[in-house]
Amino acid sequence: MLIKTPSKKHKKFKDEGLYSEVLSEIAKALAKADQIDRANQIAQKIKNAWYRLEAFIKLAEALARAGQFDRALQIAQKFEEIERCFDALREISVALAKSGQFDRALQIARKIENELTRSRAFWGIAAALVKAGEFDRAIQIAQKN
């Protein structure tokens, strides 16, 4: 049996993919640890589109948890047409609701095209409304969505 040695071009592609995957995991870990600026720097270096998207989604979610909603939205909207980004928009809308920005949270939740993810965003907003003592509004959102 003859085994071919991978070409330099194939090896370079494989190495770049692995490198992108490693950078993505580092960026996601930094975002989770609220080291947002470092995560952003690393994410920008990722060449592979899929891994770059994954890193930026986690970065947007971390920004939302940190209350940096405008930055989170700015990142999420770069990838808005990609279904995977809807999770970041859900996270942002729920974080906004938890901070008392209910109208803005609802506005963002309505932009989520994926029905299940949009429903989860509305559930999170309704839960935040309940915690804020706005029971009627929470019921209204739950019934509409």
N, C-alpha and C positions, 0 to 999 in steps of 0.2 A: 504494500500500500504506500502510495506516494503522498506525503504530507507537505503542503505548501507553507512556506514561511510567509506570515502576513507582510504585505507591502508597507513601506514607510508611510504612505498616505493613509492606509487603514489603521496603522498603529497610532498615528497622530490623531485621527478622528476618535479612536477609542480613548486615548489619553485625555483629549479635550472634553469628551463626554464625562469621564470619571472626574476630571478636575472641576467641571461645572457642577456635578452632583455633590462633591465635597464642599465646594463654596456655598452651594445652596443650603446644605445642612448646617454649616457654620453660621450663615446669615440668619436662618430660622432660629437657631439656638440663641444667638445674640438678641434677636427681636423678642424672643420669649423672656430673656433676662433683662428686658427693657434697656438694652444698649442699642438704642435706635439708630444713632448716627453711624456707629460702627457697622451695624447690620446693613444700612443703606449703602455704605461704601463698598462692602463686600458684594452685595446684590448687583451693583452696577458693573462689576467685573465679570459677571457670569455670562458666557457666550451662548450657551444652549438656552433657547427660548423657553422650553418647558421648566427647566430648573430655575431660570430667572423669574418666571411667573410665580412659581411656588414661593420663592424667597420674598418677592414683593407683596404677595398676599399676606404672608405671616407678618411682614413689616407693617402693612396697613392695619391689621388686626391689633398689633402691639401699640401702634399709635392711637387707635381708638380707645383701647383700655387705659392709656396714659392721658386721655382727655384731649389729645391733639387731633381733633376731628377734621379740621380743614386739611391738614397734611395727609391724614388717612384717606380722605375722599380724593384728594389729588392723585394719590398713588392708585387707588382702586379704579378711578375713572379712566386711567390709561389702558386698563385691561377690561373695561366694562362689557365689551361684546363677547368676552370669553366666559362661558358658563361657570367655570371654577371661581371666578371673581365674585360671584353672587354671595359666596360664604363671607367674604370680606365686607361686602355691603350689609349683610345681615348683622355681622359683628359690630359694625359702625353704628347702624340704626339702634341696636339694643343698648350700646354704650351711651349713645346720645340720650335715649329715654331714661337710662339710669341716672344721668346727670340732670334730668328735669327738662330737657329740650325735646318735648314730646312731638310738637308739630314738625320740627326738622327731622326727627326720627321717622315719622310717618311718611314724610316726603321721600326720604331715601328708600324706605321699605317698598314703597309703591313702584320704584324703578326696577326692582328685582324681577326679572322675567321668569325665573324658575318658580313654579307654583309652590312646591314644597318648601323651598328656602324662603320664599316670601311669607308663607304662612308661619314659619318658625320665627321670622322677624316680628310679625304682628303679635305672636304669642309672647315674645320677650318684651315687647313694648307694653302689652296689656299687663304683664306681671309687674313691670316697673310702675305703671299707673296704680295698680293695687297697692303697692308699697308706699306710694305717695298719697294714698287715701282717696284717689279719684276713681271710685268704684263704678259710677255710671259711665264714665268715659271708657273704662276698661271693658265693661260689658258691651258697649256700643262697638268697640273695635273687634272684640271677639265674635260678635254676631255678624258683622259685615264681612269678616275675613275668615 
